[in-house]
């Protein structure tokens, strides 16, 4: 026992040194995994959020023309509205299905395998969306939108999980923000390609959907040569050699014993050695408040009002006196603002932290939504008021992308240990897509009833979300997954390991190491 106690300070010092030595530059392998993973996943999701806006009139004309050729009568207004509503909203239904099915796929194929398989959905959707016009089938467009929704639902669960598991903890937030950055860049790309000079024409709009094949094929070509999540390999597949090789490539160093030791410690500390089901996650007291936190943050992500902003943007620009033919160019500032704010957030997240950025983002949105309400109310009384309204719109977008636009996905990967993580992402995805669908369904009615005061609903959501996060969410930057889980131990009313228990755990590791060393000799 005395001998073990002599070895304990050395073990403690080794763990401290591991924290210091881990702060090393991002390797080309890690950057490639983050970029190409997000390009074939988040980028496609963001692109599909904006791509149908520019060709909307041409797609509706195609629907009417096809209906006329089939049934020799014009498409009735209510039928046309229904077809277009289905075309837009079925994307969310597909996303919900993708989120529901992702746990099963992740368990069988792993993180990288799921991302690769997902490209098949993207390419099938590309074929349907691109060939629908030439085949004179609006059904192909609707089915294509549904399948690309499935792709997005899977991607928004699998990618943040993959990024969180391959990244050292001191840059986990920055790498995790690749998800948000590529979503914003996808939105911006859809806006640019939808300009009349490019693909936003009656004879070219189908090529807007063909473009989706580019990021999918690029990811299919690159991802097979990048590592699988070492945490998945070690904890779920028991492949220590594969995990060691993956860590070596991702971190760019030979000695990864400290990283392997951290994953082993997490594995030993888990209640479930196997992947937990959604029902097990919902029943577990050990992760109850982590789950509530993720549900709240993901609901606020969709219900904070950013999607509703797009309903007002063009109208405000028209009221400011801008001609319809230049409005698409001015609205490019929204996509550019999104992308720039997301990049800045990724650069500062490891210095400022997740919690301050989230709260700052929601509080700022509440402030600018309140100002926007005032400006919209007095918009007709002063000619320059619409310009202030548009500045508020840009400020709301920047506030959203500074934290709420990406950090909920990062937190979903950080608040749960390995066995609970797939089920947690599935629940987060379901909440995300249900709230997305609810906003699209309910906001037109809220807008009609409250007019300019509709944004006050989102002020309430942002304020309540900020209050909850302030009192419940711990800061997670530069913490191990075990440390984060223990931060919730008190509120979950589960025992926290005492210093004596932790000492016994360290000593048991030393004994195991010695026994293994002896057996190898």
C-alpha positions in Angstrom: 0.0 0.0 0.0 2.9 2.4 0.9 4.4 1.7 -2.5 1.1 2.5 -4.2 0.8 5.8 -2.3 4.3 6.7 -3.5 3.2 6.2 -7.1 0.0 8.2 -6.7 1.6 11.7 -6.9 3.4 10.6 -10.1 0.0 9.5 -11.5 -1.6 12.8 -10.6 1.3 14.7 -12.1 0.9 12.6 -15.3 -2.7 13.6 -15.6 -1.9 17.3 -15.0 0.8 17.1 -17.7 -1.6 15.5 -20.1 -3.8 18.6 -19.8 -0.9 20.8 -20.6 0.5 18.7 -23.4 -2.8 18.3 -25.1 -2.9 21.9 -26.2 -1.3 21.5 -29.5 -2.1 22.8 -33.0 -4.9 21.5 -35.1 -3.5 18.8 -37.4 -4.3 18.6 -41.2 -6.1 15.3 -40.5 -8.4 16.7 -37.8 -9.1 19.8 -39.9 -9.9 17.7 -42.9 -12.2 15.5 -40.9 -14.1 18.5 -39.6 -14.3 20.4 -42.9 -15.2 17.5 -45.2 -17.5 16.0 -42.6 -19.4 19.3 -42.4 -19.3 19.9 -46.1 -21.3 16.8 -46.9 -23.6 17.2 -44.0 -24.2 20.7 -42.5 -23.6 22.5 -45.8 -26.2 20.5 -47.5 -28.7 21.2 -44.7 -28.0 25.0 -44.9 -28.2 25.0 -48.6 -31.6 23.4 -48.6 -32.9 26.0 -46.2 -32.5 28.8 -48.8 -32.4 27.0 -52.2 -36.1 26.9 -52.8 -36.6 30.7 -52.2 -35.2 32.0 -55.5 -36.9 29.6 -57.9 -40.2 29.5 -56.0 -42.2 31.2 -58.8 -40.7 29.0 -61.5 -41.4 25.8 -59.5 -45.0 26.9 -59.0 -45.3 27.6 -62.7 -43.9 24.1 -63.4 -46.5 22.6 -61.1 -49.3 24.5 -62.9 -48.0 23.5 -66.4 -47.7 19.9 -65.4 -51.2 19.8 -64.0 -52.6 21.4 -67.1 -50.9 18.8 -69.4 -52.1 15.9 -67.2 -55.7 16.9 -66.5 -56.3 19.5 -69.2 -57.5 22.1 -66.7 -55.6 24.8 -64.7 -54.4 24.1 -61.2 -56.8 25.6 -58.7 -55.3 28.2 -56.3 -56.0 26.2 -53.1 -54.4 23.1 -54.7 -51.4 25.1 -55.8 -51.0 26.4 -52.3 -51.3 22.9 -50.8 -48.7 21.5 -53.2 -46.2 24.3 -52.5 -46.8 24.0 -48.7 -46.1 20.2 -48.9 -43.0 20.8 -51.0 -41.6 23.2 -48.4 -42.7 21.5 -45.1 -42.0 17.9 -46.1 -38.3 18.7 -45.7 -38.9 18.9 -41.9 -40.9 15.6 -41.9 -37.9 13.9 -43.6 -35.6 15.5 -41.0 -37.7 14.1 -38.2 -37.5 10.6 -39.7 -33.8 10.9 -40.1 -33.4 12.0 -36.5 -35.5 9.1 -35.3 -33.5 6.5 -37.3 -30.0 7.8 -36.5 -29.4 5.8 -33.3 -29.8 2.5 -35.1 -27.5 3.5 -37.9 -24.8 4.9 -35.6 -24.8 1.7 -33.6 -24.3 -0.5 -36.7 -22.0 1.7 -38.8 -20.3 4.1 -36.4 -19.9 7.9 -36.8 -17.9 8.0 -40.0 -19.8 5.1 -41.6 -23.1 6.9 -40.9 -21.9 10.1 -42.6 -20.7 8.1 -45.6 -24.0 6.2 -45.9 -25.9 9.5 -45.6 -24.5 10.6 -49.0 -26.6 7.9 -50.7 -29.7 9.8 -49.5 -28.3 13.0 -50.8 -27.5 11.6 -54.3 -30.9 10.0 -54.6 -32.5 13.3 -53.7 -30.3 15.1 -56.3 -31.5 12.8 -59.0 -35.2 13.3 -58.1 -35.0 17.0 -57.7 -32.9 17.6 -60.8 -34.9 15.4 -63.1 -38.4 16.2 -61.9 -38.9 19.0 -64.4 -37.7 17.0 -67.4 -39.8 14.0 -66.3 -42.8 16.3 -65.9 -43.4 15.0 -62.3 -43.8 17.4 -59.4 -44.1 14.3 -57.2 -40.4 13.7 -57.8 -39.6 17.1 -56.4 -41.7 16.5 -53.3 -40.2 13.0 -52.7 -36.7 14.5 -53.3 -37.3 17.2 -50.7 -38.4 14.5 -48.3 -35.3 12.4 -48.9 -32.9 15.4 -48.5 -34.7 16.1 -45.3 -33.9 12.6 -44.1 -30.3 13.3 -45.1 -30.3 16.5 -43.0 -31.9 14.8 -40.0 -29.2 12.2 -39.9 -26.4 14.7 -40.6 -27.3 17.1 -37.8 -27.1 14.2 -35.3 -24.1 12.2 -36.6 -21.8 15.1 -37.5 -21.7 17.0 -34.1 -21.2 13.6 -32.4 -18.3 12.8 -34.7 -16.7 16.2 -34.2 -17.0 16.1 -30.5 -15.5 12.6 -30.2 -12.4 13.2 -32.5 -11.4 16.5 -31.0 -9.1 17.2 -28.0 -11.1 19.0 -25.3 -9.2 22.3 -25.5 -10.5 22.9 -29.1 -13.7 20.8 -28.9 -15.9 23.9 -29.1 -14.0 25.5 -32.0 -14.1 22.3 -34.1 -17.7 21.7 -33.1 -18.6 25.1 -34.6 -17.7 23.8 -38.1 -21.3 22.5 -38.0 -22.7 26.0 -37.6 -20.3 27.7 -40.0 -21.0 25.3 -42.8 -24.8 25.6 -42.2 -24.5 29.4 -42.6 -22.2 29.0 -45.6 -24.7 26.6 -47.2 -27.5 29.2 -46.7 -25.3 31.9 -48.3 -24.3 29.7 -51.2 -28.0 29.0 -51.9 -28.7 32.7 -52.0 -25.8 33.4 -54.3 -26.5 30.6 -56.8 -30.2 31.7 -56.8 -29.3 35.1 -58.3 -30.8 35.7 -61.8 -27.4 36.0 -63.3 -26.5 32.5 -62.1 -29.1 29.7 -61.7 -32.1 31.7 -60.6 -33.7 31.6 -64.0 -36.6 29.7 -65.5 -34.4 27.6 -67.7 -31.8 26.8 -65.0 -33.5 26.4 -61.7 -33.2 22.6 -61.7 -29.4 23.0 -61.7 -29.7 24.5 -58.2 -30.6 21.0 -57.0 -27.9 19.4 -59.2 -25.3 21.4 -57.3 -26.1 19.3 -54.2 -24.2 16.4 -55.7 -20.9 18.3 -55.4 -20.5 18.3 -51.6 -21.9 14.8 -51.3 -19.4 13.3 -53.9 -16.5 15.3 -52.4 -17.3 13.8 -48.9 -17.6 10.3 -50.4 -14.2 10.7 -52.0 -12.4 12.0 -48.9 -14.0 10.6 -45.8 -13.0 6.9 -46.4 -9.4 8.0 -45.9 -10.1 9.8 -42.6 -10.2 8.1 -39.1 -13.3 6.8 -37.3 -14.1 8.2 -33.9 -11.5 6.7 -31.5 -14.0 6.9 -28.7 -16.4 4.8 -30.7 -13.7 2.3 -31.6 -12.5 1.9 -28.0 -15.7 2.0 -26.0 -18.2 0.4 -28.3 -16.1 -1.8 -30.6 -13.4 -2.7 -28.1 -10.8 -2.0 -30.8 -7.9 -0.5 -28.9 -5.4 -0.8 -31.8 -7.8 1.0 -34.1 -8.5 3.7 -31.5 -4.8 4.2 -30.9 -4.1 4.6 -34.6 -7.1 7.0 -35.0 -5.8 9.2 -32.1 -2.3 9.2 -33.6 -3.5 10.4 -37.0 -5.9 13.0 -35.5 -3.5 14.4 -33.0 -0.3 14.0 -35.1 1.8 12.3 -32.4 3.0 8.8 -31.6 2.4 8.6 -27.8 -1.4 8.8 -27.3 -1.4 6.7 -24.0 -2.8 9.7 -22.1 -5.8 10.1 -24.5 -6.4 6.3 -24.4 -6.3 6.4 -20.6 -8.9 9.2 -20.4 -11.3 7.2 -22.7 -10.7 4.0 -20.6 -11.5 6.0 -17.4 -14.7 7.3 -19.0 -15.6 3.7 -20.0 -15.1 2.4 -16.5 -17.1 5.2 -15.0 -20.2 4.6 -17.1 -23.3 2.9 -15.8 -24.0 1.3 -19.2 -21.2 -0.4 -21.2 -23.5 -0.8 -24.1 -25.3 2.0 -26.1 -28.3 3.1 -24.1 -31.7 3.2 -25.7 -33.9 6.3 -25.7 -36.1 4.7 -23.0 -33.1 4.1 -20.8 -32.0 7.7 -21.3 -35.4 9.0 -20.4 -35.5 6.8 -17.2 -31.9 7.5 -16.0 -31.7 9.9 -13.1 -28.0 10.3 -13.7 -28.6 12.4 -16.8 -32.0 13.9 -16.1 -31.0 17.5 -16.1 -28.5 17.1 -19.0 -31.5 15.9 -21.0 -33.7 18.7 -19.9 -31.0 21.2 -20.7 -30.6 19.8 -24.2 -34.3 19.8 -24.8 -34.6 23.5 -23.7 -31.6 24.7 -25.7 -32.6 22.9 -28.8 -36.2 24.1 -28.5 -35.0 27.7 -28.1 -32.7 27.2 -31.1 -35.8 26.8 -33.3 -38.4 28.8 -31.3 -36.2 31.9 -30.8 -37.5 33.5 -34.0 -34.7 33.4 -36.6 -36.8 31.4 -39.1 -39.6 34.0 -38.8 -37.2 36.8 -39.7 -37.3 35.7 -43.3 -41.0 36.4 -43.5 -40.3 40.1 -42.9 -37.0 40.8 -44.7 -38.3 41.3 -48.2 -41.3 43.3 -47.1 -39.1 45.6 -45.0 -36.8 46.2 -48.0 -39.7 47.0 -50.2 -41.0 49.5 -47.6 -37.6 51.1 -47.6 -38.0 51.9 -51.3 -35.8 49.2 -52.8 -36.9 47.8 -56.2 -37.8 44.1 -56.3 -35.0 43.4 -58.8 -32.3 44.4 -56.4 -33.7 42.9 -53.2 -32.1 39.5 -53.8 -28.7 41.2 -53.8 -29.4 43.1 -50.6 -30.6 40.0 -48.8 -27.2 38.4 -49.5 -26.1 40.5 -46.5 -28.1 38.2 -44.3 -26.3 35.1 -45.4 -22.9 36.9 -45.2 -23.7 38.1 -41.7 -24.7 34.6 -40.6 -21.4 33.1 -41.9 -19.2 35.8 -40.5 -20.8 35.7 -37.0 -20.5 31.9 -36.9 -16.8 32.1 -37.8 -16.1 34.7 -35.1 -18.0 32.5 -32.6 -15.8 29.5 -33.6 -12.7 31.6 -33.0 -13.6 32.9 -29.5 -15.6 30.0 -28.1 -12.6 28.4 -26.3 -11.7 31.8 -24.7 -15.2 33.0 -23.7 -17.0 29.6 -23.2 -20.2 28.0 -24.3 -22.5 29.4 -21.5 -21.6 33.1 -21.9 -22.0 33.0 -25.7 -25.4 31.2 -25.5 -26.8 33.6 -23.0 -25.3 36.7 -24.8 -26.9 35.4 -28.0 -30.4 34.9 -26.6 -30.3 38.2 -24.6 -29.1 40.2 -27.7 -31.9 38.6 -29.8 -34.5 39.6 -27.2 -33.2 43.2 -27.3 -33.1 43.5 -31.0 -36.5 41.8 -31.4 -37.9 44.4 -29.0 -36.4 47.2 -31.1 -37.6 45.7 -34.3 -41.1 45.6 -32.9 -40.9 49.3 -32.2 -39.5 50.2 -35.6 -42.1 48.1 -37.4 -44.9 49.7 -35.5 -43.8 53.2 -36.5 -42.5 52.2 -40.0 -45.2 54.0 -41.9 -44.7 57.3 -40.0 -41.1 57.9 -40.9 -39.4 57.2 -44.3 -36.1 56.2 -42.7 -37.6 53.7 -40.2 -37.4 50.6 -42.5 -33.6 51.1 -42.6 -33.4 50.7 -38.8 -35.7 47.7 -39.1 -33.3 46.0 -41.5 -30.3 46.8 -39.2 -32.2 45.1 -36.4 -32.7 42.1 -38.7 -29.0 41.8 -39.3 -28.3 42.3 -35.6 -30.7 39.4 -34.7 -29.0 37.2 -37.2 -25.6 38.0 -35.9 -26.8 37.4 -32.3 -28.2 34.0 -33.2 -25.0 32.9 -34.9 -22.8 34.1 -32.1 -24.0 31.3 -29.9 -27.5 29.8 -30.2 -26.9 28.9 -33.8 -24.3 26.2 -33.1 -23.6 25.7 -29.5 -26.7 23.5 -28.7 -25.2 20.9 -31.1 -21.9 21.1 -29.3 -23.5 20.8 -25.9 -25.5 17.7 -27.0 -22.1 15.9 -27.6 -20.5 17.3 -24.4 -23.2 16.8 -21.7 -23.5 13.0 -22.2 -21.0 10.1 -21.8 -20.5 7.7 -24.7 -23.3 5.2 -23.9 -26.0 7.9 -23.7 -24.8 10.1 -26.6 -26.6 8.5 -29.6 -29.9 8.5 -27.8 -29.4 12.1 -26.7 -28.7 13.2 -30.2 -31.8 11.4 -31.4 -34.0 13.2 -28.8 -32.3 16.6 -29.6 -33.0 15.9 -33.3 -36.6 15.1 -32.7 -37.1 18.3 -30.7 -35.2 20.3 -33.3 -37.4 19.2 -36.3 -40.7 19.2 -34.4 -40.1 22.8 -33.3 -38.9 23.7 -36.8 -42.2 22.4 -38.2 -44.2 24.1 -35.5 -42.7 27.5 -36.3 -43.4 27.1 -40.1 -47.0 26.0 -39.3 -47.9 28.5 -36.6 -46.0 31.7 -37.3 -48.2 32.8 -40.3 -51.2 32.7 -37.9 -49.3 34.5 -35.1 -48.2 37.1 -37.7 -51.8 37.6 -38.8 -53.1 38.0 -35.3 -50.3 40.2 -33.8 -48.8 41.9 -36.9 -45.7 43.8 -35.8 -46.0 42.6 -32.2 -45.5 38.9 -33.3 -41.8 39.2 -32.4 -42.6 39.7 -28.8 -43.4 36.0 -28.6 -39.8 35.3 -29.5 -38.6 37.9 -26.9 -40.3 35.8 -24.2 -38.7 32.5 -25.5 -35.2 34.1 -25.6 -35.5 35.6 -22.1 -36.8 32.4 -20.6 -34.1 30.3 -22.3 -31.4 32.7 -21.0 -32.7 32.5 -17.4 -32.8 28.7 -17.5 -29.2 28.4 -19.0 -27.9 30.9 -16.4 -29.0 28.9 -13.4 -28.7 25.3 -14.7 -25.9 25.0 -17.4 -22.3 24.6 -16.1 -19.4 25.8 -18.3 -18.1 22.9 -20.3 -15.0 24.3 -22.0 -11.8 22.4 -21.6 -13.5 19.7 -19.4 -13.5 16.0 -19.9 -16.8 14.3 -20.5 -16.5 12.8 -17.0 -16.0 16.2 -15.4 -19.1 17.6 -17.2 -21.2 14.6 -16.0 -20.1 15.2 -12.4 -21.0 18.9 -12.7 -24.7 17.7 -12.9 -24.3 15.2 -10.0 -25.7 17.5 -7.3 -28.8 18.7 -9.3 -29.4 15.1 -10.4 -29.3 14.0 -6.8 -26.7 11.3 -7.4 -23.6 10.8 -5.2 -20.3 12.4 -6.4 -17.2 10.3 -5.9 -15.3 11.4 -2.8 -11.6 12.2 -2.9 -11.0 8.9 -1.1 -12.9 7.0 -3.8 -11.1 8.8 -6.5 -7.8 7.8 -4.9 -8.8 4.2 -4.8 -9.7 4.4 -8.5 -6.3 5.8 -9.3 -4.6 3.1 -7.3 -6.7 0.4 -8.9 -5.5 1.7 -12.3 -1.9 1.5 -11.2 -2.4 -2.1 -10.0 -4.0 -3.1 -13.3 -1.1 -1.4 -15.2 1.4 -3.4 -13.1 -0.4 -6.7 -13.6 -0.5 -6.1 -17.4 3.2 -5.1 -17.4 4.0 -8.3 -15.5 2.0 -10.5 -17.7 3.6 -9.0 -20.8 7.0 -9.8 -19.4 
